[in-house]
Amino acid sequence: MMIKPGISALEKCVEDGCRYILVTMAAKRARMLGKNDDCMVSCDSDNPVSKAVMEISCGKIGYKPVKFEEK
């Protein structure tokens, strides 16, 4: 099964194209969708991961990088 949009398009949605951040965002959102959270975009699939990826690609889901200060 192919997830659309592809990974190259999704990498543009996160800082520096970091796949780790992308996977973490998709997994966290998919868990929320699996617990009957409403999808923010229309999607043909019932799969929570596909819905999460579509939301990320549409810019509905994002993240804030956390900067730790050293003492």
N, CA, C and O atoms as CSV, one atom per row, in Angstrom:
chain,resi,resn,atom,element,x,y,z
A,1,MET,N,N,0.837,-1.168,0.000
A,1,MET,CA,C,0.000,0.000,0.000
A,1,MET,C,C,0.888,1.240,0.000
A,1,MET,O,O,1.832,1.341,0.785
A,2,MET,N,N,0.584,2.157,-0.867
A,2,MET,CA,C,1.326,3.415,-0.949
A,2,MET,C,C,0.539,4.507,-0.232
A,2,MET,O,O,-0.675,4.631,-0.400
A,3,ILE,N,N,1.241,5.284,0.557
A,3,ILE,CA,C,0.614,6.424,1.207
A,3,ILE,C,C,0.834,7.635,0.330
A,3,ILE,O,O,1.948,7.904,-0.120
A,4,LYS,N,N,-0.236,8.356,0.095
A,4,LYS,CA,C,-0.139,9.567,-0.711
A,4,LYS,C,C,-0.515,10.733,0.170
A,4,LYS,O,O,-1.494,10.634,0.910
A,5,PRO,N,N,0.189,11.796,0.130
A,5,PRO,CA,C,1.321,12.151,-0.720
A,5,PRO,C,C,2.587,11.393,-0.320
A,5,PRO,O,O,2.679,10.842,0.777
A,6,GLY,N,N,3.534,11.378,-1.210
A,6,GLY,CA,C,4.764,10.640,-0.995
A,6,GLY,C,C,5.670,11.285,0.036
A,6,GLY,O,O,5.444,12.416,0.467
A,7,ILE,N,N,6.700,10.548,0.422
A,7,ILE,CA,C,7.620,11.006,1.463
A,7,ILE,C,C,8.364,12.272,1.042
A,7,ILE,O,O,8.657,13.117,1.888
A,8,SER,N,N,8.670,12.418,-0.229
A,8,SER,CA,C,9.397,13.615,-0.672
A,8,SER,C,C,8.560,14.876,-0.494
A,8,SER,O,O,9.097,15.934,-0.167
A,9,ALA,N,N,7.260,14.776,-0.703
A,9,ALA,CA,C,6.379,15.931,-0.489
A,9,ALA,C,C,6.197,16.208,0.999
A,9,ALA,O,O,6.109,17.363,1.413
A,10,LEU,N,N,6.140,15.154,1.797
A,10,LEU,CA,C,5.958,15.321,3.235
A,10,LEU,C,C,7.193,15.886,3.921
A,10,LEU,O,O,7.074,16.604,4.914
A,11,GLU,N,N,8.376,15.572,3.404
A,11,GLU,CA,C,9.604,16.082,4.012
A,11,GLU,C,C,9.659,17.605,3.979
A,11,GLU,O,O,10.335,18.221,4.803
A,12,LYS,N,N,8.955,18.207,3.040
A,12,LYS,CA,C,8.925,19.668,2.944
A,12,LYS,C,C,8.068,20.286,4.042
A,12,LYS,O,O,8.135,21.492,4.278
A,13,CYS,N,N,7.268,19.471,4.708
A,13,CYS,CA,C,6.367,19.963,5.757
A,13,CYS,C,C,7.046,20.079,7.116
A,13,CYS,O,O,6.481,20.664,8.040
A,14,VAL,N,N,8.246,19.533,7.250
A,14,VAL,CA,C,8.962,19.590,8.529
A,14,VAL,C,C,10.322,20.247,8.340
A,14,VAL,O,O,10.895,20.231,7.251
A,15,GLU,N,N,10.818,20.819,9.418
A,15,GLU,CA,C,12.099,21.510,9.399
A,15,GLU,C,C,13.228,20.558,8.997
A,15,GLU,O,O,13.334,19.456,9.534
A,16,ASP,N,N,14.051,20.978,8.073
A,16,ASP,CA,C,15.206,20.221,7.581
A,16,ASP,C,C,14.837,18.875,6.972
A,16,ASP,O,O,15.720,18.045,6.756
A,17,GLY,N,N,13.561,18.633,6.689
A,17,GLY,CA,C,13.145,17.371,6.082
A,17,GLY,C,C,13.414,16.172,6.963
A,17,GLY,O,O,13.666,15.077,6.460
A,18,CYS,N,N,13.364,16.361,8.270
A,18,CYS,CA,C,13.687,15.303,9.228
A,18,CYS,C,C,12.581,14.248,9.246
A,18,CYS,O,O,11.454,14.531,9.654
A,19,ARG,N,N,12.899,13.060,8.814
A,19,ARG,CA,C,11.911,11.985,8.755
A,19,ARG,C,C,11.486,11.525,10.147
A,19,ARG,O,O,10.352,11.084,10.333
A,20,TYR,N,N,12.379,11.622,11.119
A,20,TYR,CA,C,12.038,11.222,12.480
A,20,TYR,C,C,10.888,12.086,13.008
A,20,TYR,O,O,9.938,11.570,13.596
A,21,ILE,N,N,10.979,13.391,12.796
A,21,ILE,CA,C,9.919,14.300,13.229
A,21,ILE,C,C,8.623,13.974,12.492
A,21,ILE,O,O,7.547,13.947,13.090
A,22,LEU,N,N,8.734,13.732,11.214
A,22,LEU,CA,C,7.563,13.415,10.398
A,22,LEU,C,C,6.863,12.147,10.882
A,22,LEU,O,O,5.640,12.120,11.016
A,23,VAL,N,N,7.633,11.111,11.139
A,23,VAL,CA,C,7.066,9.842,11.598
A,23,VAL,C,C,6.435,10.010,12.978
A,23,VAL,O,O,5.367,9.458,13.242
A,24,THR,N,N,7.082,10.760,13.849
A,24,THR,CA,C,6.543,10.992,15.181
A,24,THR,C,C,5.222,11.759,15.119
A,24,THR,O,O,4.267,11.422,15.819
A,25,MET,N,N,5.176,12.785,14.281
A,25,MET,CA,C,3.940,13.554,14.114
A,25,MET,C,C,2.819,12.669,13.592
A,25,MET,O,O,1.705,12.698,14.116
A,26,ALA,N,N,3.108,11.889,12.570
A,26,ALA,CA,C,2.081,11.032,11.961
A,26,ALA,C,C,1.595,9.976,12.947
A,26,ALA,O,O,0.395,9.709,13.023
A,27,ALA,N,N,2.503,9.376,13.695
A,27,ALA,CA,C,2.115,8.337,14.647
A,27,ALA,C,C,1.255,8.903,15.772
A,27,ALA,O,O,0.255,8.298,16.158
A,28,LYS,N,N,1.642,10.061,16.296
A,28,LYS,CA,C,0.877,10.672,17.380
A,28,LYS,C,C,-0.524,11.059,16.907
A,28,LYS,O,O,-1.509,10.821,17.607
A,29,ARG,N,N,-0.609,11.649,15.730
A,29,ARG,CA,C,-1.917,12.058,15.195
A,29,ARG,C,C,-2.768,10.835,14.844
A,29,ARG,O,O,-3.981,10.847,15.053
A,30,ALA,N,N,-2.141,9.781,14.311
A,30,ALA,CA,C,-2.889,8.567,13.963
A,30,ALA,C,C,-3.498,7.938,15.212
A,30,ALA,O,O,-4.617,7.428,15.166
A,31,ARG,N,N,-2.762,7.972,16.340
A,31,ARG,CA,C,-3.318,7.467,17.588
A,31,ARG,C,C,-4.541,8.285,18.006
A,31,ARG,O,O,-5.534,7.728,18.474
A,32,MET,N,N,-4.466,9.603,17.836
A,32,MET,CA,C,-5.610,10.458,18.167
A,32,MET,C,C,-6.811,10.127,17.286
A,32,MET,O,O,-7.941,10.036,17.768
A,33,LEU,N,N,-6.555,9.950,15.995
A,33,LEU,CA,C,-7.631,9.624,15.060
A,33,LEU,C,C,-8.214,8.242,15.347
A,33,LEU,O,O,-9.409,8.017,15.151
A,34,GLY,N,N,-7.382,7.329,15.805
A,34,GLY,CA,C,-7.851,5.990,16.153
A,34,GLY,C,C,-8.774,5.989,17.356
A,34,GLY,O,O,-9.570,5.068,17.538
A,35,LYS,N,N,-8.666,7.022,18.177
A,35,LYS,CA,C,-9.539,7.147,19.351
A,35,LYS,C,C,-10.748,8.021,19.032
A,35,LYS,O,O,-11.295,8.687,19.911
A,36,ASN,N,N,-11.153,8.011,17.780
A,36,ASN,CA,C,-12.355,8.703,17.296
A,36,ASN,C,C,-12.236,10.222,17.301
A,36,ASN,O,O,-13.245,10.911,17.449
A,37,ASP,N,N,-11.045,10.751,17.145
A,37,ASP,CA,C,-10.878,12.183,16.947
A,37,ASP,C,C,-11.280,12.484,15.504
A,37,ASP,O,O,-11.087,11.647,14.623
A,38,ASP,N,N,-11.833,13.663,15.254
A,38,ASP,CA,C,-12.297,14.015,13.916
A,38,ASP,C,C,-11.135,14.426,13.020
A,38,ASP,O,O,-10.235,15.151,13.443
A,39,CYS,N,N,-11.169,13.952,11.780
A,39,CYS,CA,C,-10.162,14.311,10.782
A,39,CYS,C,C,-10.447,15.733,10.288
A,39,CYS,O,O,-11.599,16.097,10.052
A,40,MET,N,N,-9.392,16.526,10.137
A,40,MET,CA,C,-9.547,17.929,9.749
A,40,MET,C,C,-9.594,18.151,8.249
A,40,MET,O,O,-9.853,19.270,7.807
A,41,VAL,N,N,-9.350,17.113,7.448
A,41,VAL,CA,C,-9.405,17.209,5.993
A,41,VAL,C,C,-10.211,16.027,5.456
A,41,VAL,O,O,-10.403,15.028,6.149
A,42,SER,N,N,-10.673,16.154,4.225
A,42,SER,CA,C,-11.375,15.019,3.627
A,42,SER,C,C,-10.345,14.027,3.092
A,42,SER,O,O,-9.359,14.407,2.461
A,43,CYS,N,N,-10.595,12.775,3.353
A,43,CYS,CA,C,-9.661,11.720,2.960
A,43,CYS,C,C,-10.462,10.509,2.500
A,43,CYS,O,O,-11.481,10.167,3.101
A,44,ASP,N,N,-9.998,9.860,1.431
A,44,ASP,CA,C,-10.696,8.695,0.883
A,44,ASP,C,C,-10.524,7.451,1.735
A,44,ASP,O,O,-11.322,6.519,1.645
A,45,SER,N,N,-9.487,7.430,2.560
A,45,SER,CA,C,-9.141,6.243,3.324
A,45,SER,C,C,-9.740,6.285,4.726
A,45,SER,O,O,-9.986,7.359,5.275
A,46,ASP,N,N,-9.971,5.115,5.295
A,46,ASP,CA,C,-10.407,5.008,6.686
A,46,ASP,C,C,-9.226,4.754,7.612
A,46,ASP,O,O,-9.388,4.728,8.832
A,47,ASN,N,N,-8.046,4.568,7.045
A,47,ASN,CA,C,-6.837,4.278,7.805
A,47,ASN,C,C,-6.385,5.528,8.556
A,47,ASN,O,O,-6.208,6.574,7.931
A,48,PRO,N,N,-6.192,5.455,9.875
A,48,PRO,CA,C,-5.770,6.628,10.645
A,48,PRO,C,C,-4.415,7.192,10.222
A,48,PRO,O,O,-4.201,8.402,10.294
A,49,VAL,N,N,-3.504,6.334,9.786
A,49,VAL,CA,C,-2.193,6.820,9.344
A,49,VAL,C,C,-2.341,7.630,8.056
A,49,VAL,O,O,-1.719,8.683,7.915
A,50,SER,N,N,-3.144,7.157,7.131
A,50,SER,CA,C,-3.380,7.894,5.892
A,50,SER,C,C,-4.026,9.240,6.162
A,50,SER,O,O,-3.673,10.243,5.541
A,51,LYS,N,N,-4.977,9.259,7.092
A,51,LYS,CA,C,-5.625,10.515,7.462
A,51,LYS,C,C,-4.618,11.476,8.085
A,51,LYS,O,O,-4.616,12.666,7.768
A,52,ALA,N,N,-3.768,10.969,8.963
A,52,ALA,CA,C,-2.764,11.807,9.625
A,52,ALA,C,C,-1.787,12.389,8.615
A,52,ALA,O,O,-1.441,13.567,8.694
A,53,VAL,N,N,-1.342,11.577,7.673
A,53,VAL,CA,C,-0.404,12.042,6.648
A,53,VAL,C,C,-1.061,13.110,5.774
A,53,VAL,O,O,-0.413,14.088,5.401
A,54,MET,N,N,-2.327,12.932,5.449
A,54,MET,CA,C,-3.037,13.924,4.653
A,54,MET,C,C,-3.155,15.244,5.408
A,54,MET,O,O,-2.996,16.312,4.816
A,55,GLU,N,N,-3.429,15.182,6.696
A,55,GLU,CA,C,-3.504,16.395,7.506
A,55,GLU,C,C,-2.157,17.113,7.561
A,55,GLU,O,O,-2.104,18.341,7.491
A,56,ILE,N,N,-1.094,16.367,7.684
A,56,ILE,CA,C,0.249,16.963,7.709
A,56,ILE,C,C,0.554,17.646,6.384
A,56,ILE,O,O,1.063,18.767,6.359
A,57,SER,N,N,0.241,16.969,5.284
A,57,SER,CA,C,0.542,17.542,3.967
A,57,SER,C,C,-0.283,18.791,3.672
A,57,SER,O,O,0.157,19.661,2.922
A,58,CYS,N,N,-1.482,18.885,4.260
A,58,CYS,CA,C,-2.335,20.063,4.066
A,58,CYS,C,C,-1.992,21.196,5.029
A,58,CYS,O,O,-2.566,22.282,4.944
A,59,GLY,N,N,-1.062,20.946,5.937
A,59,GLY,CA,C,-0.648,21.984,6.874
A,59,GLY,C,C,-1.559,22.131,8.080
A,59,GLY,O,O,-1.463,23.123,8.802
A,60,LYS,N,N,-2.431,21.178,8.311
A,60,LYS,CA,C,-3.334,21.241,9.464
A,60,LYS,C,C,-2.660,20.787,10.754
A,60,LYS,O,O,-3.084,21.160,11.848
A,61,ILE,N,N,-1.613,19.984,10.622
A,61,ILE,CA,C,-0.881,19.467,11.776
A,61,ILE,C,C,0.551,19.970,11.676
A,61,ILE,O,O,1.168,19.897,10.613
A,62,GLY,N,N,1.071,20.473,12.767
A,62,GLY,CA,C,2.443,20.965,12.793
A,62,GLY,C,C,3.098,20.639,14.119
A,62,GLY,O,O,2.568,19.855,14.906
A,63,TYR,N,N,4.239,21.235,14.363
A,63,TYR,CA,C,4.956,21.004,15.602
A,63,TYR,C,C,5.754,22.257,15.947
A,63,TYR,O,O,6.028,23.098,15.091
A,64,LYS,N,N,6.108,22.354,17.193
A,64,LYS,CA,C,6.972,23.432,17.654
A,64,LYS,C,C,8.252,22.804,18.178
A,64,LYS,O,O,8.202,22.001,19.110
A,65,PRO,N,N,9.398,23.152,17.602
A,65,PRO,CA,C,10.638,22.612,18.127
A,65,PRO,C,C,10.911,23.172,19.527
A,65,PRO,O,O,10.684,24.354,19.787
A,66,VAL,N,N,11.390,22.328,20.403
A,66,VAL,CA,C,11.693,22.735,21.766
A,66,VAL,C,C,13.196,22.935,21.873
A,66,VAL,O,O,13.983,22.049,21.543
A,67,LYS,N,N,13.574,24.111,22.340
A,67,LYS,CA,C,14.987,24.428,22.535
A,67,LYS,C,C,15.298,24.337,24.028
A,67,LYS,O,O,14.676,25.016,24.845
A,68,PHE,N,N,16.254,23.500,24.367
A,68,PHE,CA,C,16.663,23.364,25.751
A,68,PHE,C,C,17.840,24.287,26.026
A,68,PHE,O,O,18.789,24.360,25.245
A,69,GLU,N,N,17.762,24.980,27.135
A,69,GLU,CA,C,18.856,25.863,27.523
A,69,GLU,C,C,19.764,25.126,28.484
A,69,GLU,O,O,19.302,24.507,29.442
A,70,GLU,N,N,21.048,25.198,28.223
A,70,GLU,CA,C,22.013,24.575,29.116
A,70,GLU,C,C,22.334,25.531,30.248
A,70,GLU,O,O,22.434,26.739,30.039
A,71,LYS,N,N,22.495,24.994,31.439
A,71,LYS,CA,C,22.796,25.822,32.602
A,71,LYS,C,C,24.277,25.921,32.822
A,71,LYS,O,O,24.719,26.582,33.762
